[in-house]
Amino acid sequence: MGFVAVGSLVGVALIELGMALSPGPNMVHLASRSISQGRRAGFVSLAGVALGFVAYLVAAAAGLSALFVAVPEAFHVVKLLGAAYLAWMAWQILRPSGASPFEPRELVPHSSARLFGTGLLTNLLNPKIALLYAALIPQFVDPALGAAWWQFLQLGIAQIAVGVAVNGLVVIVAAALAGYLARHPRVLQAQRLASGTLLGLFAARMAVSRPD
């Protein structure tokens, strides 16, 4: 079993970076818990989010690999769906935004078990993550490099590393960032522009790429 190309790992990492930096269920949950209940609560929630990533990775490596072997045409359908989803997400990010995930909220304190479970459930029910594994990571699987499940594992590990790192930073800086963004709304606008543009560029790349 070989290793995926460095370019594929970088591609998955950049897509995850753009998605992790865009407001979504994970960011809202982690930021709000960190601001209202402290960093420890944020990191306990992040552990649940990380387990959700692993669950998606195992399911995708087993299920999607088998599907692509049985129905090769499914791979190309997934490519088109992935490009369409990235384009839709880029548009959602670039539109005028609503409330920031870093807006302070009054929340009832949760136990560690509940924080972990809520983080896990939030990630498992996150449509961004579901489609990431179902339609985006498969774009970087190369049949010429051997077993699809092994490639999924490598690409998924790259995604999880970036996702956990970005969300970890959200936990660490949530309280300080909430105050900073309230005073500097243009910084939030720049973050949205950068992440939306990055996802839009990847959507265009996937849409025009030819099947291998």
Beta strands, then each sheet from edge to edge (+ up, - down):
end
